[in-house]
Amino acid sequence: MDWRSFEDASTGAREAAAFIASQLRQAVEERGRATFAISGGSTPWDMFERLAAEDVPWTELQIVQVDERIVPLDHEARNWAAFLENPLASRMPQINCHAMPVDLEEIEAAIKEYRSTLTDIAGDPPVLDVVHLGIGEDGHTASLFGGDPLLDERERLVGASRPYEGHRRMSLTLPVLNDARCVVWFAPKSPRDILERLRKDDTSIPAGRVRRDRAVVFAHRDPPFR
């Protein structure tokens, strides 16, 4: 695991955006296209805005979601609504931006549809070029939570979580995350103790179950690790 520290969130956002852009450019150079899976929450939006200013072959980029709350598009908790307002969304054709179809009445139909989207653009099984992840105060990542059967899923590519903070969520599973060519953890606000557990490969937290050898962590260095 490659650990990169920064002194403030703005610097971290800039450095993470530049790194992601370099990985996406490399993917296009090597394979003619790039796939980028994005997480939501409260932390990545400045980083996404900075990524939008980078030199990337945008028409060759496909964006998918790591996870999404199962709520309507106009709900304040919906990550995709925030993405659509971010400059990153305007940098590529709309057809290249793939929202999780959580609006479908039947969640199993939505899961099946998104699995098809993933395999259409990234192969079967899908190999994503860059996966952006955050890490919660309880050590969850994507919408993979401790004690949830979805965390131990090994066959399905997409599933639905147990309720968490009032909402069930659709999420990519560990097999998809661990097959990615590069995982970028962007953690400007994550607690020190949780980051320390991630750094020490603590598999008792969901984040610790994500493959380490292809991961880069952008984390605040204040306070420093022991």
Contacts in CASP RR format, 6 or more apart in sequence:
PFRMAT RR
TARGET T0000
AUTHOR 0000-0000-0000
METHOD contacts of the structure
MODEL  1
MDWRSFEDASTGAREAAAFIASQLRQAVEERGRATFAISGGSTPWDMFER
LAAEDVPWTELQIVQVDERIVPLDHEARNWAAFLENPLASRMPQINCHAM
PVDLEEIEAAIKEYRSTLTDIAGDPPVLDVVHLGIGEDGHTASLFGGDPL
LDERERLVGASRPYEGHRRMSLTLPVLNDARCVVWFAPKSPRDILERLRK
DDTSIPAGRVRRDRAVVFAHRDPPFR
1 199 0 8 1.000
1 201 0 8 1.000
1 212 0 8 1.000
1 213 0 8 1.000
1 215 0 8 1.000
1 216 0 8 1.000
1 217 0 8 1.000
2 215 0 8 1.000
2 216 0 8 1.000
2 217 0 8 1.000
3 199 0 8 1.000
3 217 0 8 1.000
3 219 0 8 1.000
4 15 0 8 1.000
4 19 0 8 1.000
4 216 0 8 1.000
4 217 0 8 1.000
4 218 0 8 1.000
4 219 0 8 1.000
5 219 0 8 1.000
5 220 0 8 1.000
5 221 0 8 1.000
6 12 0 8 1.000
6 15 0 8 1.000
6 188 0 8 1.000
6 218 0 8 1.000
6 219 0 8 1.000
6 220 0 8 1.000
6 221 0 8 1.000
7 220 0 8 1.000
7 221 0 8 1.000
7 222 0 8 1.000
8 220 0 8 1.000
9 46 0 8 1.000
9 188 0 8 1.000
9 189 0 8 1.000
9 220 0 8 1.000
10 46 0 8 1.000
12 47 0 8 1.000
12 186 0 8 1.000
12 188 0 8 1.000
12 218 0 8 1.000
13 46 0 8 1.000
13 47 0 8 1.000
13 49 0 8 1.000
13 50 0 8 1.000
13 186 0 8 1.000
13 188 0 8 1.000
14 50 0 8 1.000
15 218 0 8 1.000
16 47 0 8 1.000
16 184 0 8 1.000
16 186 0 8 1.000
16 218 0 8 1.000
17 47 0 8 1.000
17 48 0 8 1.000
17 50 0 8 1.000
17 51 0 8 1.000
17 53 0 8 1.000
17 54 0 8 1.000
18 50 0 8 1.000
18 54 0 8 1.000
19 184 0 8 1.000
19 216 0 8 1.000
19 218 0 8 1.000
20 36 0 8 1.000
20 51 0 8 1.000
20 54 0 8 1.000
20 130 0 8 1.000
20 132 0 8 1.000
20 184 0 8 1.000
21 51 0 8 1.000
21 54 0 8 1.000
21 55 0 8 1.000
21 56 0 8 1.000
23 34 0 8 1.000
23 129 0 8 1.000
23 130 0 8 1.000
23 181 0 8 1.000
23 182 0 8 1.000
23 184 0 8 1.000
24 34 0 8 1.000
24 36 0 8 1.000
24 56 0 8 1.000
24 57 0 8 1.000
24 61 0 8 1.000
24 129 0 8 1.000
24 130 0 8 1.000
25 34 0 8 1.000
25 55 0 8 1.000
25 56 0 8 1.000
25 57 0 8 1.000
27 33 0 8 1.000
27 34 0 8 1.000
27 35 0 8 1.000
27 129 0 8 1.000
27 130 0 8 1.000
27 181 0 8 1.000
28 34 0 8 1.000
28 57 0 8 1.000
28 60 0 8 1.000
28 61 0 8 1.000
31 129 0 8 1.000
32 60 0 8 1.000
33 60 0 8 1.000
33 61 0 8 1.000
33 62 0 8 1.000
34 56 0 8 1.000
34 57 0 8 1.000
34 60 0 8 1.000
34 61 0 8 1.000
34 62 0 8 1.000
34 129 0 8 1.000
34 130 0 8 1.000
35 61 0 8 1.000
35 62 0 8 1.000
35 63 0 8 1.000
35 64 0 8 1.000
35 121 0 8 1.000
35 122 0 8 1.000
35 126 0 8 1.000
35 128 0 8 1.000
35 129 0 8 1.000
35 130 0 8 1.000
36 61 0 8 1.000
36 62 0 8 1.000
36 63 0 8 1.000
36 64 0 8 1.000
36 128 0 8 1.000
36 129 0 8 1.000
36 130 0 8 1.000
36 131 0 8 1.000
36 132 0 8 1.000
37 63 0 8 1.000
37 64 0 8 1.000
37 65 0 8 1.000
37 66 0 8 1.000
37 128 0 8 1.000
37 130 0 8 1.000
37 131 0 8 1.000
37 132 0 8 1.000
37 172 0 8 1.000
37 180 0 8 1.000
38 44 0 8 1.000
38 48 0 8 1.000
38 63 0 8 1.000
38 64 0 8 1.000
38 65 0 8 1.000
38 66 0 8 1.000
38 83 0 8 1.000
38 132 0 8 1.000
39 65 0 8 1.000
39 66 0 8 1.000
39 67 0 8 1.000
39 79 0 8 1.000
39 132 0 8 1.000
39 133 0 8 1.000
39 134 0 8 1.000
39 141 0 8 1.000
39 142 0 8 1.000
40 66 0 8 1.000
40 67 0 8 1.000
40 79 0 8 1.000
40 82 0 8 1.000
40 83 0 8 1.000
41 79 0 8 1.000
41 82 0 8 1.000
41 134 0 8 1.000
42 189 0 8 1.000
43 134 0 8 1.000
43 186 0 8 1.000
43 187 0 8 1.000
43 188 0 8 1.000
43 189 0 8 1.000
44 132 0 8 1.000
44 134 0 8 1.000
44 186 0 8 1.000
45 82 0 8 1.000
45 86 0 8 1.000
47 186 0 8 1.000
48 83 0 8 1.000
48 86 0 8 1.000
48 87 0 8 1.000
48 88 0 8 1.000
49 86 0 8 1.000
49 87 0 8 1.000
49 88 0 8 1.000
51 88 0 8 1.000
52 86 0 8 1.000
52 87 0 8 1.000
52 88 0 8 1.000
52 90 0 8 1.000
52 91 0 8 1.000
53 87 0 8 1.000
56 91 0 8 1.000
58 91 0 8 1.000
58 92 0 8 1.000
59 92 0 8 1.000
59 93 0 8 1.000
59 96 0 8 1.000
61 92 0 8 1.000
61 96 0 8 1.000
62 96 0 8 1.000
62 98 0 8 1.000
62 121 0 8 1.000
62 122 0 8 1.000
63 88 0 8 1.000
63 92 0 8 1.000
63 96 0 8 1.000
63 97 0 8 1.000
63 98 0 8 1.000
64 98 0 8 1.000
64 117 0 8 1.000
64 118 0 8 1.000
64 121 0 8 1.000
64 122 0 8 1.000
64 128 0 8 1.000
65 79 0 8 1.000
65 80 0 8 1.000
65 98 0 8 1.000
65 99 0 8 1.000
65 100 0 8 1.000
65 170 0 8 1.000
66 131 0 8 1.000
66 132 0 8 1.000
66 133 0 8 1.000
66 142 0 8 1.000
66 171 0 8 1.000
66 172 0 8 1.000
66 177 0 8 1.000
67 79 0 8 1.000
67 100 0 8 1.000
67 142 0 8 1.000
67 143 0 8 1.000
67 161 0 8 1.000
67 169 0 8 1.000
67 170 0 8 1.000
67 171 0 8 1.000
67 172 0 8 1.000
68 78 0 8 1.000
68 79 0 8 1.000
68 80 0 8 1.000
68 99 0 8 1.000
68 100 0 8 1.000
68 102 0 8 1.000
68 143 0 8 1.000
68 169 0 8 1.000
68 170 0 8 1.000
68 171 0 8 1.000
69 75 0 8 1.000
69 77 0 8 1.000
69 78 0 8 1.000
69 79 0 8 1.000
69 102 0 8 1.000
69 167 0 8 1.000
69 168 0 8 1.000
69 169 0 8 1.000
70 102 0 8 1.000
70 107 0 8 1.000
70 160 0 8 1.000
70 167 0 8 1.000
70 168 0 8 1.000
70 169 0 8 1.000
70 170 0 8 1.000
71 77 0 8 1.000
71 78 0 8 1.000
71 102 0 8 1.000
71 167 0 8 1.000
72 78 0 8 1.000
72 103 0 8 1.000
73 80 0 8 1.000
73 81 0 8 1.000
73 103 0 8 1.000
74 81 0 8 1.000
75 81 0 8 1.000
77 167 0 8 1.000
80 99 0 8 1.000
80 100 0 8 1.000
83 89 0 8 1.000
83 97 0 8 1.000
89 97 0 8 1.000
98 114 0 8 1.000
98 117 0 8 1.000
98 121 0 8 1.000
100 110 0 8 1.000
100 114 0 8 1.000
100 170 0 8 1.000
101 110 0 8 1.000
101 113 0 8 1.000
101 114 0 8 1.000
102 110 0 8 1.000
102 170 0 8 1.000
103 110 0 8 1.000
104 110 0 8 1.000
104 113 0 8 1.000
107 160 0 8 1.000
107 168 0 8 1.000
107 170 0 8 1.000
110 170 0 8 1.000
111 156 0 8 1.000
111 158 0 8 1.000
111 159 0 8 1.000
111 160 0 8 1.000
111 170 0 8 1.000
114 158 0 8 1.000
114 170 0 8 1.000
115 156 0 8 1.000
115 157 0 8 1.000
115 158 0 8 1.000
118 126 0 8 1.000
118 157 0 8 1.000
118 158 0 8 1.000
118 172 0 8 1.000
118 176 0 8 1.000
119 125 0 8 1.000
119 126 0 8 1.000
119 157 0 8 1.000
122 128 0 8 1.000
125 157 0 8 1.000
125 175 0 8 1.000
125 176 0 8 1.000
125 179 0 8 1.000
126 157 0 8 1.000
126 176 0 8 1.000
126 179 0 8 1.000
127 179 0 8 1.000
127 180 0 8 1.000
127 181 0 8 1.000
128 176 0 8 1.000
128 179 0 8 1.000
128 180 0 8 1.000
128 181 0 8 1.000
129 180 0 8 1.000
129 181 0 8 1.000
129 182 0 8 1.000
130 180 0 8 1.000
130 181 0 8 1.000
130 182 0 8 1.000
130 183 0 8 1.000
130 184 0 8 1.000
131 172 0 8 1.000
131 176 0 8 1.000
131 177 0 8 1.000
131 180 0 8 1.000
131 182 0 8 1.000
131 183 0 8 1.000
131 184 0 8 1.000
132 184 0 8 1.000
132 186 0 8 1.000
133 141 0 8 1.000
133 142 0 8 1.000
133 177 0 8 1.000
133 183 0 8 1.000
133 184 0 8 1.000
133 185 0 8 1.000
133 186 0 8 1.000
133 207 0 8 1.000
133 210 0 8 1.000
134 141 0 8 1.000
134 185 0 8 1.000
134 186 0 8 1.000
134 187 0 8 1.000
134 190 0 8 1.000
134 207 0 8 1.000
135 141 0 8 1.000
135 185 0 8 1.000
135 187 0 8 1.000
135 190 0 8 1.000
135 194 0 8 1.000
135 195 0 8 1.000
135 198 0 8 1.000
135 207 0 8 1.000
136 190 0 8 1.000
136 194 0 8 1.000
136 207 0 8 1.000
137 190 0 8 1.000
137 191 0 8 1.000
137 194 0 8 1.000
138 145 0 8 1.000
138 146 0 8 1.000
138 194 0 8 1.000
138 205 0 8 1.000
139 194 0 8 1.000
139 197 0 8 1.000
139 198 0 8 1.000
139 205 0 8 1.000
139 206 0 8 1.000
139 207 0 8 1.000
139 208 0 8 1.000
140 146 0 8 1.000
140 164 0 8 1.000
140 205 0 8 1.000
140 206 0 8 1.000
140 207 0 8 1.000
141 206 0 8 1.000
141 207 0 8 1.000
141 208 0 8 1.000
141 210 0 8 1.000
142 171 0 8 1.000
142 172 0 8 1.000
142 177 0 8 1.000
142 206 0 8 1.000
143 150 0 8 1.000
143 161 0 8 1.000
143 164 0 8 1.000
143 169 0 8 1.000
143 170 0 8 1.000
143 171 0 8 1.000
144 150 0 8 1.000
144 151 0 8 1.000
144 161 0 8 1.000
144 171 0 8 1.000
144 173 0 8 1.000
144 174 0 8 1.000
144 206 0 8 1.000
144 209 0 8 1.000
145 151 0 8 1.000
145 161 0 8 1.000
145 162 0 8 1.000
145 164 0 8 1.000
145 206 0 8 1.000
146 205 0 8 1.000
146 206 0 8 1.000
147 162 0 8 1.000
148 161 0 8 1.000
148 162 0 8 1.000
149 162 0 8 1.000
150 159 0 8 1.000
150 160 0 8 1.000
150 161 0 8 1.000
150 162 0 8 1.000
150 171 0 8 1.000
150 173 0 8 1.000
151 174 0 8 1.000
151 206 0 8 1.000
151 209 0 8 1.000
153 159 0 8 1.000
153 173 0 8 1.000
153 174 0 8 1.000
153 175 0 8 1.000
154 173 0 8 1.000
154 174 0 8 1.000
154 175 0 8 1.000
155 175 0 8 1.000
156 173 0 8 1.000
157 172 0 8 1.000
157 173 0 8 1.000
157 175 0 8 1.000
157 176 0 8 1.000
158 170 0 8 1.000
158 171 0 8 1.000
158 172 0 8 1.000
158 173 0 8 1.000
158 176 0 8 1.000
159 170 0 8 1.000
159 171 0 8 1.000
159 173 0 8 1.000
160 168 0 8 1.000
160 169 0 8 1.000
160 170 0 8 1.000
160 171 0 8 1.000
161 168 0 8 1.000
161 169 0 8 1.000
161 170 0 8 1.000
161 171 0 8 1.000
162 168 0 8 1.000
174 209 0 8 1.000
174 210 0 8 1.000
177 183 0 8 1.000
177 210 0 8 1.000
177 211 0 8 1.000
178 210 0 8 1.000
178 211 0 8 1.000
180 211 0 8 1.000
180 214 0 8 1.000
181 214 0 8 1.000
182 214 0 8 1.000
182 215 0 8 1.000
182 216 0 8 1.000
183 210 0 8 1.000
183 211 0 8 1.000
183 214 0 8 1.000
183 215 0 8 1.000
183 216 0 8 1.000
184 215 0 8 1.000
184 216 0 8 1.000
184 218 0 8 1.000
185 198 0 8 1.000
185 207 0 8 1.000
185 215 0 8 1.000
185 216 0 8 1.000
185 217 0 8 1.000
185 218 0 8 1.000
185 219 0 8 1.000
186 218 0 8 1.000
187 195 0 8 1.000
187 217 0 8 1.000
187 218 0 8 1.000
187 219 0 8 1.000
187 220 0 8 1.000
188 218 0 8 1.000
188 219 0 8 1.000
188 220 0 8 1.000
189 220 0 8 1.000
190 219 0 8 1.000
190 220 0 8 1.000
192 223 0 8 1.000
192 225 0 8 1.000
194 205 0 8 1.000
194 207 0 8 1.000
195 217 0 8 1.000
195 219 0 8 1.000
195 225 0 8 1.000
196 225 0 8 1.000
196 226 0 8 1.000
197 204 0 8 1.000
197 205 0 8 1.000
197 207 0 8 1.000
197 208 0 8 1.000
198 205 0 8 1.000
198 207 0 8 1.000
198 208 0 8 1.000
198 217 0 8 1.000
199 217 0 8 1.000
199 225 0 8 1.000
201 208 0 8 1.000
201 212 0 8 1.000
202 208 0 8 1.000
203 209 0 8 1.000
END
